[in-house]
Amino acid sequence: MSATRAGLLSDAIRLLAEAGVGDPARDARLLARWASGLEAAAFAARLDEPPGVDEAARFATGLGKRIARQPMSQIMGSREFWGRRFEVGPDVLDPRPETETLIAAALAGPAPRRVLDLGLGSGCILLTLLAEWPCASGLGVERSAGALAVARRNAEALGVAGRADLQPGDWFDAVRGRFELVVSNPPYIPEQEVEALEPEVRGWEPFAALSGGADGLAAYRAIAAGLEGALAPGGRAILEIGAGQEDDVAAIFAERGFALAAAHRDLDERPRALEFRRASEHPGRF
C-alpha cells in the first residue's frame, strides 16, 4: 500500500473498481475518512501525510469488507436517517431515503398519543417519530432478536427509550390496546426476485426482512387482517410499498374495510407510502 493518504485512496479506488463497486471513488473516500476519524476539511488538508498504523489497519480492514460487497453502512456501523444517526448491521435493513416518505406522511398529520410499528427493524421509523413527537409513546414489534437488540440500542442513543416499548413478536403478537397511528415498512419483494438484487442487499441484509412471499404481498395480508383490533377510531395506518404495488395493496386493505386515503410519493414520484383509514370514517379516496 502507498505511504500517504492520497496514495491509499488511489489504490483503494482501483481495487474497488475491479471488485465491481458502483462508485469506487466515493466509497474509498468515505472509508478513508472513517478510518482516520477526521472531519472532511481536515482530511482533505492532510492527504499528503502518512496514515497512522491503526488508521492504516482500519482502512485495510474496511476496504477488504467493501471489496466483499458488504454495505458501507455496515462497515461504518451506522446510517443517517431523517437527520439522525442509527446503528445498523447484518440483522437489520439499511434505512433507505425512500422510507423518509413514510416519515413525512406521518408528520403531516396530527400528533398521536400512541404509535405502533410492525416489523421494527433498526427502529428508524418508530424512534424517529418519537423523537419528533416528544409527547408520544410507541410500541415496536420485531420477531428477530438481533434486530430488536439493535433497535433498543438506537432507542437509548436517541434518548427515547423511556417512551419506546420494544417487544419480540410476529406482527400483532405483542400488541395490546389501540393506536392512533400504525406504521410499517414490511418485506415486499417477491421471493424469486431477491436473488436478483445487488450483492450488497442479497448477501448482507436479512432475507426475512426482504422477501414478501411468492407475490411480495404476504405481509400486507397479515397486517390488514389484524389492523381492525389495533387502530384507534379516527386513526391512520401508513405502510411503505414497493414499485407497482399500490393497487394490489389497496385492494387487500379494502377487503378488510380500510380505504386508501392517500398515496404519498417519493422523490422519484413513485407511490411509496400508502395511508389507510377505516372506510366508514373515510368514504372517499383523494
C-alpha positions as MATLAB code, in Angstrom:
seq = 'MSATRAGLLSDAIRLLAEAGVGDPARDARLLARWASGLEAAAFAARLDEPPGVDEAARFATGLGKRIARQPMSQIMGSREFWGRRFEVGPDVLDPRPETETLIAAALAGPAPRRVLDLGLGSGCILLTLLAEWPCASGLGVERSAGALAVARRNAEALGVAGRADLQPGDWFDAVRGRFELVVSNPPYIPEQEVEALEPEVRGWEPFAALSGGADGLAAYRAIAAGLEGALAPGGRAILEIGAGQEDDVAAIFAERGFALAAAHRDLDERPRALEFRRASEHPGRF';
ca = [
       0.000    0.000    0.000;
       1.104    3.583   -0.596;
       2.694    5.704    2.108;
       0.271    8.671    2.109;
      -3.473    9.015    2.495;
      -3.668   10.172   -1.118;
      -1.832    7.034   -2.205;
      -4.122    4.829   -0.143;
      -7.111    6.452   -1.810;
      -5.725    5.855   -5.278;
      -5.030    2.193   -4.538;
      -8.454    1.733   -2.958;
     -10.300    3.270   -5.905;
      -8.611    0.846   -8.277;
      -9.345   -2.193   -6.097;
     -12.977   -1.234   -5.554;
     -13.493   -0.642   -9.270;
     -12.035   -4.077  -10.016;
     -14.494   -5.564   -7.498;
     -17.434   -4.006   -9.340;
     -18.367   -1.416   -6.704;
     -20.611    1.201   -8.279;
     -18.945    4.417   -7.058;
     -15.418    3.434   -6.035;
     -14.127    6.997   -5.576;
     -16.903    7.937   -3.171;
     -16.625    4.745   -1.144;
     -12.832    4.924   -0.957;
     -13.000    8.461    0.366;
     -15.697    7.575    2.914;
     -13.655    4.619    4.133;
     -10.511    6.709    4.402;
     -12.249    9.439    6.385;
     -13.903    6.854    8.628;
     -10.558    5.163    9.272;
      -8.834    8.473   10.015;
     -11.528    9.871   12.299;
     -11.027   13.274   10.679;
     -13.700   15.696    9.511;
     -13.916   16.328    5.773;
     -11.929   19.589    5.730;
      -9.179   18.242    7.979;
      -8.901   15.054    5.950;
      -8.613   16.984    2.672;
      -5.876   19.182    4.139;
      -3.819   16.167    5.254;
      -3.969   13.934    2.198;
      -0.200   14.104    1.684;
       0.525   12.859    5.209;
       1.070    9.179    6.037;
      -1.711    7.474    7.989;
      -1.077    6.194   11.477;
      -0.560    2.466   11.992;
      -4.029    1.949   13.492;
      -5.615    4.104   10.815;
      -3.961    2.141    8.016;
      -5.029   -1.162    9.564;
      -8.606    0.037    9.999;
      -8.687    1.269    6.424;
      -7.354   -2.039    5.094;
      -9.970   -3.983    7.069;
     -12.787   -1.756    5.848;
     -11.550   -1.925    2.281;
     -11.497   -5.713    2.377;
     -15.092   -5.766    3.584;
     -16.205   -3.367    0.863;
     -14.444   -5.435   -1.811;
     -16.550   -8.350   -0.499;
     -19.544   -6.045   -1.178;
     -20.508   -5.517    2.441;
     -22.571   -2.289    2.579;
     -20.792    0.876    3.630;
     -23.257    1.470    6.450;
     -22.483   -1.931    7.978;
     -18.749   -1.360    7.719;
     -19.011    2.032    9.409;
     -21.733    0.802   11.747;
     -24.356    3.465   11.165;
     -26.619    5.228    8.695;
     -28.158    8.710    8.788;
     -31.949    8.802    8.572;
     -34.124   11.911    8.898;
     -31.148   13.815   10.283;
     -30.290   11.269   12.982;
     -27.660    8.554   13.189;
     -28.852    4.931   13.531;
     -26.794    1.875   14.298;
     -27.150   -0.766   11.587;
     -25.750   -4.228   10.959;
     -26.476   -7.555    9.262;
     -29.554   -8.111   11.474;
     -31.488   -5.136   10.074;
     -32.368   -3.489    6.805;
     -30.250   -0.492    5.961;
     -32.550    2.555    6.385;
     -33.189    3.992    2.938;
     -34.062    7.522    1.809;
     -37.318    6.249    0.295;
     -38.581    5.350    3.762;
     -38.375    9.017    4.747;
     -41.508    9.389    2.589;
     -43.389    7.491    5.297;
     -41.945    9.766    7.990;
     -43.004   12.894    6.098;
     -46.512   11.481    5.608;
     -46.863   10.673    9.298;
     -45.606   14.079   10.446;
     -48.010   15.835    8.082;
     -50.924   14.555   10.167;
     -51.925   15.109   13.786;
     -49.521   14.014   16.504;
     -50.760   10.747   18.054;
     -50.588    9.701   21.666;
     -49.524    6.160   20.755;
     -47.692    4.801   17.694;
     -47.407    1.142   16.664;
     -44.560   -0.004   14.394;
     -44.959   -3.507   12.955;
     -41.653   -5.063   11.887;
     -39.429   -2.676   13.817;
     -36.025   -3.480   12.288;
     -33.452   -0.859   13.291;
     -36.230    1.238   14.790;
     -35.634    4.069   12.327;
     -39.364    4.706   11.751;
     -40.764    4.459   15.276;
     -37.809    6.111   17.003;
     -37.713    8.985   14.519;
     -41.402    9.656   15.103;
     -40.975    9.548   18.877;
     -38.066   11.964   18.614;
     -40.202   14.308   16.522;
     -43.245   13.941   18.800;
     -41.966   14.308   22.399;
     -45.428   13.701   23.885;
     -45.990   10.406   22.047;
     -45.173    6.872   23.166;
     -44.799    3.839   20.958;
     -44.772    0.068   20.681;
     -42.429   -1.649   18.248;
     -42.844   -5.351   17.417;
     -39.983   -7.340   15.887;
     -39.530  -11.107   15.510;
     -35.739  -11.010   15.053;
     -33.839  -10.986   18.353;
     -30.818   -9.438   16.647;
     -32.849   -6.615   15.139;
     -34.606   -5.990   18.441;
     -31.245   -5.576   20.172;
     -30.147   -3.030   17.554;
     -33.409   -1.093   17.918;
     -33.066   -0.979   21.702;
     -29.563    0.458   21.425;
     -30.833    3.046   18.954;
     -33.644    3.996   21.324;
     -31.115    4.574   24.109;
     -28.806    6.574   21.850;
     -31.649    8.827   20.711;
     -32.963    9.387   24.219;
     -36.428    7.934   23.583;
     -36.087    4.553   25.319;
     -38.433    5.630   28.094;
     -41.251    6.108   25.592;
     -40.480    3.134   23.338;
     -41.787   -0.293   24.302;
     -39.892   -2.686   22.012;
     -41.181   -6.230   22.118;
     -40.478   -9.574   20.413;
     -43.303  -10.923   18.293;
     -44.700  -11.552   14.841;
     -46.906   -8.679   13.659;
     -49.698   -8.318   16.258;
     -48.449  -10.938   18.750;
     -47.365   -8.380   21.358;
     -49.989   -5.737   20.592;
     -52.414   -4.691   23.320;
     -54.751   -1.736   23.071;
     -55.272    0.675   20.190;
     -53.065    3.219   18.490;
     -53.790    6.478   16.674;
     -51.021    5.717   14.189;
     -49.845    2.357   12.849;
     -46.752    2.289   10.639;
     -44.768   -0.416    8.899;
     -42.113   -0.998    6.274;
     -42.801   -4.710    5.744;
     -40.930   -7.085    3.426;
     -42.398   -6.599   -0.054;
     -40.002   -8.077   -2.609;
     -41.312  -11.243   -4.325;
     -39.205  -14.153   -3.109;
     -37.945  -15.117   -6.552;
     -36.640  -11.577   -7.120;
     -34.432  -11.420   -4.031;
     -31.541  -13.224   -5.758;
     -31.532  -10.550   -8.476;
     -30.869   -7.741   -6.002;
     -27.487   -6.044   -5.677;
     -24.816   -8.088   -3.841;
     -24.850   -5.527   -1.010;
     -28.518   -6.345   -0.396;
     -28.972  -10.051   -1.099;
     -25.698  -11.034    0.560;
     -25.761   -8.845    3.644;
     -29.302   -7.874    4.625;
     -31.703  -10.319    6.341;
     -33.719  -12.364    3.855;
     -36.793  -12.326    6.109;
     -36.828   -8.523    6.021;
     -36.668   -8.505    2.213;
     -38.904  -11.334    0.985;
     -42.634  -10.744    0.979;
     -43.516  -14.263   -0.107;
     -44.318  -15.520   -3.584;
     -46.049  -12.329   -4.732;
     -44.470   -9.861   -2.307;
     -47.798   -9.202   -0.572;
     -47.862  -11.692    2.308;
     -47.032   -9.103    4.970;
     -49.775   -6.744    3.804;
     -52.350   -9.515    4.141;
     -51.187  -10.200    7.700;
     -51.253   -6.523    8.653;
     -54.656   -5.904    7.076;
     -56.080   -8.923    8.902;
     -55.078   -7.606   12.322;
     -55.407   -3.870   11.844;
     -59.045   -3.551   12.946;
     -58.175   -4.511   16.507;
     -55.135   -2.222   16.754;
     -56.179    1.030   15.060;
     -57.977    3.555   17.235;
     -61.120    5.278   15.931;
     -60.062    8.084   13.618;
     -56.557    6.642   13.375;
     -54.246    6.294   10.407;
     -52.176    3.383    9.089;
     -49.219    4.221    6.830;
     -47.244    1.491    5.093;
     -44.318    1.548    2.702;
     -44.791   -0.379   -0.552;
     -42.654   -1.497   -3.480;
     -42.865   -0.342   -7.078;
     -46.153   -1.157   -8.776;
     -47.872   -2.485   -5.632;
     -50.288    0.389   -4.974;
     -53.429   -1.194   -6.459;
     -52.807   -4.673   -5.019;
     -52.144   -3.389   -1.510;
     -55.129   -1.034   -1.662;
     -57.352   -3.968   -2.659;
     -56.077   -6.104    0.241;
     -56.958   -3.383    2.752;
     -60.282   -2.580    1.070;
     -61.344   -6.194    1.637;
     -60.773   -5.616    5.360;
     -62.740   -2.354    5.465;
     -59.934    0.195    5.048;
     -59.977    2.968    2.457;
     -56.902    4.369    0.754;
     -56.794    7.972    1.937;
     -53.555    8.986    0.207;
     -50.642    7.603   -1.793;
     -47.528    9.530   -0.790;
     -44.868    9.729   -3.500;
     -41.096    9.525   -3.083;
     -38.504   11.732   -4.792;
     -38.834    9.635   -7.965;
     -42.592   10.385   -7.975;
     -43.470    6.760   -7.282;
     -46.186    5.861   -4.746;
     -44.091    4.817   -1.744;
     -46.256    5.129    1.385;
     -49.962    4.302    1.406;
     -52.178    5.857    4.063;
     -55.307    3.979    5.142;
     -58.276    4.832    7.318;
     -61.409    2.908    8.118;
     -63.755    3.093    5.151;
     -66.599    4.045    7.477;
     -64.598    7.082    8.600;
     -63.239    7.964    5.167;
     -65.737    7.115    2.421;
     -63.844    8.782   -0.433;
     -60.319    8.482   -1.799;
     -58.354   11.643   -2.546;
];
